[in-house]
Amino acid sequence: MYDPEIHHRQSLRWDKHNYSSPGVYYVTICIQGHRILLGNVQSGVMNLNDAGEMVDAAWLRIPTQFPTIRLDEHITMPNHFHGIIQIIGRETVGAPLVGTQPGGIAAFRAPTRGAPTATLGGMAAFQAPTRGAPTLGDVVGAFKSQTTDEYIVGVDQVDWPRFQKHFWQRNYYDHVIRDPDELEKIRDYIWKNPLMWTLDRYNPENPVLVMDDTGALVPWDES
């Protein structure tokens, strides 16, 4: 039987791709219902609230949990998150990667703008591997789970706004970055995201209208 919700979620993954293989990935993760929980944008500048700072810090901790993961450009927005993740092979942990990986997947240097504090000298700081090669889903799942748990603590202890059932949407969007030019374009898009907030599809004040089953135009909702 065709289930729109299930099939929509499955369509977000490239079913022929091995998501534990070395490569560079662009991910977008959204707050359930696109609620504004992580801060606000003023004059093209993203201002993180305490919850947004928590999410940002959790992202930067990822390499300490997953030694074969490096982080590139990212941005925490009021109701969603964009980031670039690189999965590297165990044999290259701690080695600088420049150029192109086998299969045409671009490797990259640390970004020159807003480099994450989880790096040392432009390279990610790693702990010794503790498990097998993670998939992209493992990394994103851990990030979502940990930030959800920390947000719940904030709700209980400092009265952060409550959420219903899920903090993040159940799925996320990913894109395999194939070459350095594409990587630079996505880095630039992430860097400029706050400047484009007034036109952002995730901005509730600028909803994207779609046609529902009755033919009526309603705000688009990917949840």
Secondary structure, DSSP 4 states (H G I P E B T S, - for coil): ---HHHHHHHTTS-TTS-TTSSEEEEEEEEBGGG---SEEEETTEEEE-HHHHHHHHHHHTHHHH-TTEEEEEEEE-SSEEEEEEEE--GGGTTS---SB-TTSPBP-PPPSSS--TTEETTEE--PPP-SSPPPHHHHHHHHHHHHHHHHHHHHHHH-PPP-SS-SB-S--EEEEE-SHHHHHHHHHHHHHGGGGGGG-TT-TTSPPEEE-TTS-EEE----
